[in-house]
Amino acid sequence: MDYPALLAILQQHANPERAVPMQAYMKHRFVYFGIGKPELARLCRPFFKDAAKQPVD
């Protein structure tokens, strides 16, 4: 999987205003991009689809 490309896509679609309450909900233990589940699934689908075809080490 091309992790740098996935990270770049997520950073492009980040919503800092939505990230604040998401981080507060998790007591600021994790950093969030502020991307909702439906959009996150849509953005990640091509990467995970290709990764599913790769052999497991």
PQR file of N, CA, C, O and H, with PARSE charges and radii, in Angstrom:
ATOM      1  N   MET A   1       0.845  -1.171   0.000 -0.4000 1.5000
ATOM      2  CA  MET A   1       0.000   0.000   0.000 -0.0000 2.0000
ATOM      3  C   MET A   1       0.892   1.236   0.000  0.5500 1.7000
ATOM      4  O   MET A   1       1.939   1.263   0.647 -0.5500 1.4000
ATOM      5  N   ASP A   2       0.474   2.226  -0.712 -0.4000 1.5000
ATOM      6  CA  ASP A   2       1.219   3.481  -0.818 -0.0000 2.0000
ATOM      7  C   ASP A   2       0.780   4.417   0.315  0.5500 1.7000
ATOM      8  O   ASP A   2      -0.082   5.276   0.127 -0.5500 1.4000
ATOM      9  H   ASP A   2      -0.377   2.204  -1.237  0.4000 1.0000
ATOM     10  N   TYR A   3       1.384   4.237   1.488 -0.4000 1.5000
ATOM     11  CA  TYR A   3       0.999   5.011   2.665 -0.0000 2.0000
ATOM     12  C   TYR A   3       1.211   6.514   2.509  0.5500 1.7000
ATOM     13  O   TYR A   3       0.350   7.287   2.931 -0.5500 1.4000
ATOM     14  H   TYR A   3       2.084   3.539   1.642  0.4000 1.0000
ATOM     15  N   PRO A   4       2.324   6.961   1.918 -0.5600 1.5000
ATOM     16  CA  PRO A   4       2.481   8.409   1.740  0.2800 2.0000
ATOM     17  C   PRO A   4       1.381   9.026   0.872  0.5500 1.7000
ATOM     18  O   PRO A   4       0.935  10.141   1.143 -0.5500 1.4000
ATOM     19  N   ALA A   5       0.944   8.316  -0.158 -0.4000 1.5000
ATOM     20  CA  ALA A   5      -0.126   8.828  -1.015 -0.0000 2.0000
ATOM     21  C   ALA A   5      -1.451   8.877  -0.250  0.5500 1.7000
ATOM     22  O   ALA A   5      -2.209   9.837  -0.382 -0.5500 1.4000
ATOM     23  H   ALA A   5       1.306   7.410  -0.378  0.4000 1.0000
ATOM     24  N   LEU A   6      -1.727   7.858   0.538 -0.4000 1.5000
ATOM     25  CA  LEU A   6      -2.946   7.842   1.347 -0.0000 2.0000
ATOM     26  C   LEU A   6      -2.933   8.987   2.358  0.5500 1.7000
ATOM     27  O   LEU A   6      -3.939   9.676   2.529 -0.5500 1.4000
ATOM     28  H   LEU A   6      -1.111   7.078   0.645  0.4000 1.0000
ATOM     29  N   LEU A   7      -1.820   9.188   3.012 -0.4000 1.5000
ATOM     30  CA  LEU A   7      -1.696  10.282   3.975 -0.0000 2.0000
ATOM     31  C   LEU A   7      -1.888  11.633   3.292  0.5500 1.7000
ATOM     32  O   LEU A   7      -2.531  12.523   3.849 -0.5500 1.4000
ATOM     33  H   LEU A   7      -1.003   8.629   2.873  0.4000 1.0000
ATOM     34  N   ALA A   8      -1.337  11.791   2.094 -0.4000 1.5000
ATOM     35  CA  ALA A   8      -1.494  13.050   1.354 -0.0000 2.0000
ATOM     36  C   ALA A   8      -2.959  13.308   1.003  0.5500 1.7000
ATOM     37  O   ALA A   8      -3.430  14.441   1.101 -0.5500 1.4000
ATOM     38  H   ALA A   8      -0.815  11.069   1.641  0.4000 1.0000
ATOM     39  N   ILE A   9      -3.676  12.268   0.597 -0.4000 1.5000
ATOM     40  CA  ILE A   9      -5.103  12.409   0.270 -0.0000 2.0000
ATOM     41  C   ILE A   9      -5.885  12.823   1.517  0.5500 1.7000
ATOM     42  O   ILE A   9      -6.722  13.724   1.457 -0.5500 1.4000
ATOM     43  H   ILE A   9      -3.294  11.348   0.517  0.4000 1.0000
ATOM     44  N   LEU A  10      -5.614  12.173   2.633 -0.4000 1.5000
ATOM     45  CA  LEU A  10      -6.329  12.493   3.873 -0.0000 2.0000
ATOM     46  C   LEU A  10      -6.025  13.918   4.341  0.5500 1.7000
ATOM     47  O   LEU A  10      -6.913  14.616   4.832 -0.5500 1.4000
ATOM     48  H   LEU A  10      -4.934  11.441   2.681  0.4000 1.0000
ATOM     49  N   GLN A  11      -4.794  14.340   4.192 -0.4000 1.5000
ATOM     50  CA  GLN A  11      -4.433  15.707   4.590 -0.0000 2.0000
ATOM     51  C   GLN A  11      -5.114  16.741   3.696  0.5500 1.7000
ATOM     52  O   GLN A  11      -5.482  17.816   4.170 -0.5500 1.4000
ATOM     53  H   GLN A  11      -4.072  13.774   3.793  0.4000 1.0000
ATOM     54  N   GLN A  12      -5.286  16.434   2.417 -0.4000 1.5000
ATOM     55  CA  GLN A  12      -5.960  17.354   1.501 -0.0000 2.0000
ATOM     56  C   GLN A  12      -7.430  17.533   1.869  0.5500 1.7000
ATOM     57  O   GLN A  12      -7.992  18.612   1.680 -0.5500 1.4000
ATOM     58  H   GLN A  12      -4.987  15.561   2.032  0.4000 1.0000
ATOM     59  N   HIS A  13      -8.052  16.483   2.392 -0.4000 1.5000
ATOM     60  CA  HIS A  13      -9.476  16.525   2.708 -0.0000 2.0000
ATOM     61  C   HIS A  13      -9.739  16.792   4.191  0.5500 1.7000
ATOM     62  O   HIS A  13     -10.880  16.691   4.642 -0.5500 1.4000
ATOM     63  H   HIS A  13      -7.596  15.607   2.545  0.4000 1.0000
ATOM     64  N   ALA A  14      -8.705  17.128   4.944 -0.4000 1.5000
ATOM     65  CA  ALA A  14      -8.841  17.359   6.380 -0.0000 2.0000
ATOM     66  C   ALA A  14      -9.755  18.549   6.657  0.5500 1.7000
ATOM     67  O   ALA A  14      -9.775  19.527   5.908 -0.5500 1.4000
ATOM     68  H   ALA A  14      -7.778  17.210   4.577  0.4000 1.0000
ATOM     69  N   ASN A  15     -10.501  18.445   7.734 -0.4000 1.5000
ATOM     70  CA  ASN A  15     -11.384  19.515   8.179 -0.0000 2.0000
ATOM     71  C   ASN A  15     -11.039  19.807   9.643  0.5500 1.7000
ATOM     72  O   ASN A  15     -11.557  19.141  10.540 -0.5500 1.4000
ATOM     73  H   ASN A  15     -10.485  17.651   8.342  0.4000 1.0000
ATOM     74  N   PRO A  16     -10.171  20.794   9.894 -0.5600 1.5000
ATOM     75  CA  PRO A  16      -9.718  21.067  11.259  0.2800 2.0000
ATOM     76  C   PRO A  16     -10.854  21.422  12.221  0.5500 1.7000
ATOM     77  O   PRO A  16     -10.756  21.154  13.419 -0.5500 1.4000
ATOM     78  N   GLU A  17     -11.926  22.019  11.708 -0.4000 1.5000
ATOM     79  CA  GLU A  17     -13.047  22.378  12.584 -0.0000 2.0000
ATOM     80  C   GLU A  17     -13.749  21.130  13.120  0.5500 1.7000
ATOM     81  O   GLU A  17     -14.176  21.106  14.274 -0.5500 1.4000
ATOM     82  H   GLU A  17     -12.006  22.237  10.735  0.4000 1.0000
ATOM     83  N   ARG A  18     -13.869  20.107  12.298 -0.4000 1.5000
ATOM     84  CA  ARG A  18     -14.489  18.859  12.750 -0.0000 2.0000
ATOM     85  C   ARG A  18     -13.524  18.021  13.567  0.5500 1.7000
ATOM     86  O   ARG A  18     -13.952  17.193  14.371 -0.5500 1.4000
ATOM     87  H   ARG A  18     -13.522  20.126  11.360  0.4000 1.0000
ATOM     88  N   ALA A  19     -12.224  18.224  13.373 -0.4000 1.5000
ATOM     89  CA  ALA A  19     -11.228  17.432  14.090 -0.0000 2.0000
ATOM     90  C   ALA A  19     -11.227  17.748  15.587  0.5500 1.7000
ATOM     91  O   ALA A  19     -10.971  16.862  16.402 -0.5500 1.4000
ATOM     92  H   ALA A  19     -11.876  18.897  12.720  0.4000 1.0000
ATOM     93  N   VAL A  20     -11.506  18.982  15.952 -0.4000 1.5000
ATOM     94  CA  VAL A  20     -11.455  19.388  17.365 -0.0000 2.0000
ATOM     95  C   VAL A  20     -12.421  18.567  18.222  0.5500 1.7000
ATOM     96  O   VAL A  20     -11.991  17.995  19.223 -0.5500 1.4000
ATOM     97  H   VAL A  20     -11.714  19.702  15.289  0.4000 1.0000
ATOM     98  N   PRO A  21     -13.713  18.485  17.870 -0.5600 1.5000
ATOM     99  CA  PRO A  21     -14.594  17.664  18.715  0.2800 2.0000
ATOM    100  C   PRO A  21     -14.280  16.167  18.660  0.5500 1.7000
ATOM    101  O   PRO A  21     -14.511  15.450  19.634 -0.5500 1.4000
ATOM    102  N   MET A  22     -13.756  15.694  17.532 -0.4000 1.5000
ATOM    103  CA  MET A  22     -13.380  14.286  17.441 -0.0000 2.0000
ATOM    104  C   MET A  22     -12.247  13.979  18.410  0.5500 1.7000
ATOM    105  O   MET A  22     -12.264  12.951  19.087 -0.5500 1.4000
ATOM    106  H   MET A  22     -13.568  16.276  16.741  0.4000 1.0000
ATOM    107  N   GLN A  23     -11.265  14.870  18.476 -0.4000 1.5000
ATOM    108  CA  GLN A  23     -10.144  14.678  19.394 -0.0000 2.0000
ATOM    109  C   GLN A  23     -10.603  14.798  20.838  0.5500 1.7000
ATOM    110  O   GLN A  23     -10.136  14.053  21.701 -0.5500 1.4000
ATOM    111  H   GLN A  23     -11.251  15.705  17.926  0.4000 1.0000
ATOM    112  N   ALA A  24     -11.513  15.728  21.111 -0.4000 1.5000
ATOM    113  CA  ALA A  24     -12.018  15.899  22.474 -0.0000 2.0000
ATOM    114  C   ALA A  24     -12.778  14.653  22.918  0.5500 1.7000
ATOM    115  O   ALA A  24     -12.666  14.240  24.072 -0.5500 1.4000
ATOM    116  H   ALA A  24     -11.892  16.332  20.410  0.4000 1.0000
ATOM    117  N   TYR A  25     -13.547  14.052  22.019 -0.4000 1.5000
ATOM    118  CA  TYR A  25     -14.297  12.840  22.347 -0.0000 2.0000
ATOM    119  C   TYR A  25     -13.358  11.719  22.782  0.5500 1.7000
ATOM    120  O   TYR A  25     -13.694  10.934  23.668 -0.5500 1.4000
ATOM    121  H   TYR A  25     -13.638  14.388  21.082  0.4000 1.0000
ATOM    122  N   MET A  26     -12.189  11.646  22.162 -0.4000 1.5000
ATOM    123  CA  MET A  26     -11.208  10.619  22.501 -0.0000 2.0000
ATOM    124  C   MET A  26     -10.192  11.126  23.527  0.5500 1.7000
ATOM    125  O   MET A  26      -9.107  10.562  23.670 -0.5500 1.4000
ATOM    126  H   MET A  26     -11.916  12.285  21.442  0.4000 1.0000
ATOM    127  N   LYS A  27     -10.555  12.191  24.234 -0.4000 1.5000
ATOM    128  CA  LYS A  27      -9.739  12.777  25.307 -0.0000 2.0000
ATOM    129  C   LYS A  27      -8.342  13.158  24.829  0.5500 1.7000
ATOM    130  O   LYS A  27      -7.371  13.046  25.577 -0.5500 1.4000
ATOM    131  H   LYS A  27     -11.436  12.649  24.118  0.4000 1.0000
ATOM    132  N   HIS A  28      -8.249  13.605  23.586 -0.4000 1.5000
ATOM    133  CA  HIS A  28      -7.015  14.116  22.981 -0.0000 2.0000
ATOM    134  C   HIS A  28      -5.882  13.081  22.967  0.5500 1.7000
ATOM    135  O   HIS A  28      -4.705  13.440  23.017 -0.5500 1.4000
ATOM    136  H   HIS A  28      -9.039  13.695  22.979  0.4000 1.0000
ATOM    137  N   ARG A  29      -6.243  11.813  22.901 -0.4000 1.5000
ATOM    138  CA  ARG A  29      -5.224  10.758  22.829 -0.0000 2.0000
ATOM    139  C   ARG A  29      -4.776  10.492  21.396  0.5500 1.7000
ATOM    140  O   ARG A  29      -3.708   9.926  21.168 -0.5500 1.4000
ATOM    141  H   ARG A  29      -7.198  11.521  22.861  0.4000 1.0000
ATOM    142  N   PHE A  30      -5.605  10.907  20.425 -0.4000 1.5000
ATOM    143  CA  PHE A  30      -5.308  10.646  19.022 -0.0000 2.0000
ATOM    144  C   PHE A  30      -5.507  11.916  18.210  0.5500 1.7000
ATOM    145  O   PHE A  30      -6.279  12.797  18.588 -0.5500 1.4000
ATOM    146  H   PHE A  30      -6.473  11.367  20.610  0.4000 1.0000
ATOM    147  N   VAL A  31      -4.809  11.996  17.102 -0.4000 1.5000
ATOM    148  CA  VAL A  31      -4.962  13.121  16.181 -0.0000 2.0000
ATOM    149  C   VAL A  31      -5.942  12.688  15.091  0.5500 1.7000
ATOM    150  O   VAL A  31      -5.838  11.587  14.550 -0.5500 1.4000
ATOM    151  H   VAL A  31      -4.182  11.280  16.794  0.4000 1.0000
ATOM    152  N   TYR A  32      -6.889  13.564  14.778 -0.4000 1.5000
ATOM    153  CA  TYR A  32      -7.894  13.268  13.760 -0.0000 2.0000
ATOM    154  C   TYR A  32      -7.792  14.270  12.620  0.5500 1.7000
ATOM    155  O   TYR A  32      -7.346  15.402  12.812 -0.5500 1.4000
ATOM    156  H   TYR A  32      -6.973  14.458  15.217  0.4000 1.0000
ATOM    157  N   PHE A  33      -8.207  13.848  11.445 -0.4000 1.5000
ATOM    158  CA  PHE A  33      -8.253  14.728  10.287 -0.0000 2.0000
ATOM    159  C   PHE A  33      -9.584  15.458  10.190  0.5500 1.7000
ATOM    160  O   PHE A  33      -9.704  16.428   9.441 -0.5500 1.4000
ATOM    161  H   PHE A  33      -8.569  12.929  11.290  0.4000 1.0000
ATOM    162  N   GLY A  34     -10.572  15.011  10.930 -0.4000 1.5000
ATOM    163  CA  GLY A  34     -11.888  15.633  10.858 -0.0000 2.0000
ATOM    164  C   GLY A  34     -12.685  15.181   9.649  0.5500 1.7000
ATOM    165  O   GLY A  34     -13.528  15.919   9.138 -0.5500 1.4000
ATOM    166  H   GLY A  34     -10.474  14.223  11.538  0.4000 1.0000
ATOM    167  N   ILE A  35     -12.418  13.974   9.198 -0.4000 1.5000
ATOM    168  CA  ILE A  35     -13.118  13.415   8.039 -0.0000 2.0000
ATOM    169  C   ILE A  35     -14.153  12.423   8.563  0.5500 1.7000
ATOM    170  O   ILE A  35     -13.824  11.523   9.337 -0.5500 1.4000
ATOM    171  H   ILE A  35     -11.733  13.375   9.613  0.4000 1.0000
ATOM    172  N   GLY A  36     -15.395  12.592   8.140 -0.4000 1.5000
ATOM    173  CA  GLY A  36     -16.465  11.692   8.558 -0.0000 2.0000
ATOM    174  C   GLY A  36     -16.317  10.311   7.944  0.5500 1.7000
ATOM    175  O   GLY A  36     -15.620  10.135   6.944 -0.5500 1.4000
ATOM    176  H   GLY A  36     -15.661  13.323   7.512  0.4000 1.0000
ATOM    177  N   LYS A  37     -16.976   9.338   8.548 -0.4000 1.5000
ATOM    178  CA  LYS A  37     -16.861   7.946   8.118 -0.0000 2.0000
ATOM    179  C   LYS A  37     -17.217   7.710   6.652  0.5500 1.7000
ATOM    180  O   LYS A  37     -16.463   7.022   5.965 -0.5500 1.4000
ATOM    181  H   LYS A  37     -17.542   9.481   9.360  0.4000 1.0000
ATOM    182  N   PRO A  38     -18.327   8.244   6.135 -0.5600 1.5000
ATOM    183  CA  PRO A  38     -18.630   7.971   4.721  0.2800 2.0000
ATOM    184  C   PRO A  38     -17.552   8.496   3.768  0.5500 1.7000
ATOM    185  O   PRO A  38     -17.162   7.814   2.820 -0.5500 1.4000
ATOM    186  N   GLU A  39     -17.082   9.705   4.030 -0.4000 1.5000
ATOM    187  CA  GLU A  39     -16.044  10.279   3.162 -0.0000 2.0000
ATOM    188  C   GLU A  39     -14.720   9.550   3.350  0.5500 1.7000
ATOM    189  O   GLU A  39     -13.997   9.326   2.380 -0.5500 1.4000
ATOM    190  H   GLU A  39     -17.398  10.259   4.800  0.4000 1.0000
ATOM    191  N   LEU A  40     -14.394   9.176   4.582 -0.4000 1.5000
ATOM    192  CA  LEU A  40     -13.156   8.451   4.852 -0.0000 2.0000
ATOM    193  C   LEU A  40     -13.152   7.115   4.117  0.5500 1.7000
ATOM    194  O   LEU A  40     -12.141   6.729   3.529 -0.5500 1.4000
ATOM    195  H   LEU A  40     -14.981   9.358   5.370  0.4000 1.0000
ATOM    196  N   ALA A  41     -14.271   6.417   4.150 -0.4000 1.5000
ATOM    197  CA  ALA A  41     -14.373   5.136   3.441 -0.0000 2.0000
ATOM    198  C   ALA A  41     -14.204   5.336   1.936  0.5500 1.7000
ATOM    199  O   ALA A  41     -13.531   4.545   1.274 -0.5500 1.4000
ATOM    200  H   ALA A  41     -15.092   6.731   4.628  0.4000 1.0000
ATOM    201  N   ARG A  42     -14.810   6.387   1.400 -0.4000 1.5000
ATOM    202  CA  ARG A  42     -14.701   6.663  -0.037 -0.0000 2.0000
ATOM    203  C   ARG A  42     -13.256   6.971  -0.422  0.5500 1.7000
ATOM    204  O   ARG A  42     -12.790   6.529  -1.472 -0.5500 1.4000
ATOM    205  H   ARG A  42     -15.356   7.029   1.938  0.4000 1.0000
ATOM    206  N   LEU A  43     -12.542   7.726   0.418 -0.4000 1.5000
ATOM    207  CA  LEU A  43     -11.164   8.095   0.110 -0.0000 2.0000
ATOM    208  C   LEU A  43     -10.207   6.904   0.231  0.5500 1.7000
ATOM    209  O   LEU A  43      -9.251   6.793  -0.538 -0.5500 1.4000
ATOM    210  H   LEU A  43     -12.920   8.085   1.271  0.4000 1.0000
ATOM    211  N   CYS A  44     -10.462   6.023   1.187 -0.4000 1.5000
ATOM    212  CA  CYS A  44      -9.554   4.897   1.440 -0.0000 2.0000
ATOM    213  C   CYS A  44      -9.821   3.687   0.550  0.5500 1.7000
ATOM    214  O   CYS A  44      -8.940   2.849   0.363 -0.5500 1.4000
ATOM    215  H   CYS A  44     -11.238   6.113   1.811  0.4000 1.0000
ATOM    216  N   ARG A  45     -11.029   3.592   0.002 -0.4000 1.5000
ATOM    217  CA  ARG A  45     -11.428   2.407  -0.760 -0.0000 2.0000
ATOM    218  C   ARG A  45     -10.418   1.998  -1.831  0.5500 1.7000
ATOM    219  O   ARG A  45     -10.060   0.821  -1.885 -0.5500 1.4000
ATOM    220  H   ARG A  45     -11.745   4.273   0.155  0.4000 1.0000
ATOM    221  N   PRO A  46      -9.936   2.914  -2.691 -0.5600 1.5000
ATOM    222  CA  PRO A  46      -8.989   2.462  -3.730  0.2800 2.0000
ATOM    223  C   PRO A  46      -7.687   1.906  -3.153  0.5500 1.7000
ATOM    224  O   PRO A  46      -7.108   0.976  -3.714 -0.5500 1.4000
ATOM    225  N   PHE A  47      -7.230   2.465  -2.046 -0.4000 1.5000
ATOM    226  CA  PHE A  47      -5.984   1.995  -1.443 -0.0000 2.0000
ATOM    227  C   PHE A  47      -6.169   0.608  -0.822  0.5500 1.7000
ATOM    228  O   PHE A  47      -5.317  -0.267  -0.975 -0.5500 1.4000
ATOM    229  H   PHE A  47      -7.701   3.220  -1.590  0.4000 1.0000
ATOM    230  N   PHE A  48      -7.280   0.418  -0.126 -0.4000 1.5000
ATOM    231  CA  PHE A  48      -7.522  -0.870   0.523 -0.0000 2.0000
ATOM    232  C   PHE A  48      -7.860  -1.936  -0.510  0.5500 1.7000
ATOM    233  O   PHE A  48      -7.534  -3.108  -0.320 -0.5500 1.4000
ATOM    234  H   PHE A  48      -7.972   1.129  -0.001  0.4000 1.0000
ATOM    235  N   LYS A  49      -8.502  -1.546  -1.587 -0.4000 1.5000
ATOM    236  CA  LYS A  49      -8.842  -2.513  -2.629 -0.0000 2.0000
ATOM    237  C   LYS A  49      -7.564  -3.079  -3.248  0.5500 1.7000
ATOM    238  O   LYS A  49      -7.458  -4.284  -3.473 -0.5500 1.4000
ATOM    239  H   LYS A  49      -8.767  -0.594  -1.741  0.4000 1.0000
ATOM    240  N   ASP A  50      -6.595  -2.202  -3.521 -0.4000 1.5000
ATOM    241  CA  ASP A  50      -5.311  -2.654  -4.068 -0.0000 2.0000
ATOM    242  C   ASP A  50      -4.522  -3.468  -3.043  0.5500 1.7000
ATOM    243  O   ASP A  50      -3.857  -4.442  -3.397 -0.5500 1.4000
ATOM    244  H   ASP A  50      -6.681  -1.223  -3.339  0.4000 1.0000
ATOM    245  N   ALA A  51      -4.598  -3.067  -1.775 -0.4000 1.5000
ATOM    246  CA  ALA A  51      -3.863  -3.764  -0.728 -0.0000 2.0000
ATOM    247  C   ALA A  51      -4.399  -5.177  -0.521  0.5500 1.7000
ATOM    248  O   ALA A  51      -3.642  -6.080  -0.166 -0.5500 1.4000
ATOM    249  H   ALA A  51      -5.138  -2.276  -1.487  0.4000 1.0000
ATOM    250  N   ALA A  52      -5.691  -5.375  -0.738 -0.4000 1.5000
ATOM    251  CA  ALA A  52      -6.284  -6.703  -0.561 -0.0000 2.0000
ATOM    252  C   ALA A  52      -5.730  -7.704  -1.561  0.5500 1.7000
ATOM    253  O   ALA A  52      -5.741  -8.910  -1.312 -0.5500 1.4000
ATOM    254  H   ALA A  52      -6.307  -4.642  -1.027  0.4000 1.0000
ATOM    255  N   LYS A  53      -5.253  -7.212  -2.676 -0.4000 1.5000
ATOM    256  CA  LYS A  53      -4.701  -8.088  -3.720 -0.0000 2.0000
ATOM    257  C   LYS A  53      -3.258  -8.470  -3.448  0.5500 1.7000
ATOM    258  O   LYS A  53      -2.742  -9.384  -4.092 -0.5500 1.4000
ATOM    259  H   LYS A  53      -5.244  -6.233  -2.879  0.4000 1.0000
ATOM    260  N   GLN A  54      -2.588  -7.801  -2.514 -0.4000 1.5000
ATOM    261  CA  GLN A  54      -1.186  -8.046  -2.216 -0.0000 2.0000
ATOM    262  C   GLN A  54      -1.051  -9.277  -1.305  0.5500 1.7000
ATOM    263  O   GLN A  54      -1.912  -9.519  -0.460 -0.5500 1.4000
ATOM    264  H   GLN A  54      -3.007  -7.059  -1.992  0.4000 1.0000
ATOM    265  N   PRO A  55       0.011 -10.039  -1.475 -0.5600 1.5000
ATOM    266  CA  PRO A  55       0.231 -11.185  -0.585  0.2800 2.0000
ATOM    267  C   PRO A  55       0.581 -10.715   0.826  0.5500 1.7000
ATOM    268  O   PRO A  55       1.171  -9.650   1.008 -0.5500 1.4000
ATOM    269  N   VAL A  56       0.217 -11.508   1.802 -0.4000 1.5000
ATOM    270  CA  VAL A  56       0.493 -11.188   3.199 -0.0000 2.0000
ATOM    271  C   VAL A  56       1.838 -11.800   3.576  0.5500 1.7000
ATOM    272  O   VAL A  56       2.114 -12.962   3.279 -0.5500 1.4000
ATOM    273  H   VAL A  56      -0.263 -12.373   1.654  0.4000 1.0000
ATOM    274  N   ASP A  57       2.657 -11.004   4.228 -0.4000 1.5000
ATOM    275  CA  ASP A  57       3.990 -11.502   4.660 -0.0000 2.0000
ATOM    276  C   ASP A  57       3.868 -12.381   5.893  0.5500 1.7000
ATOM    277  O   ASP A  57       4.874 -12.884   6.394 -0.5500 1.4000
ATOM    278  H   ASP A  57       2.433 -10.059   4.469  0.4000 1.0000
TER
END
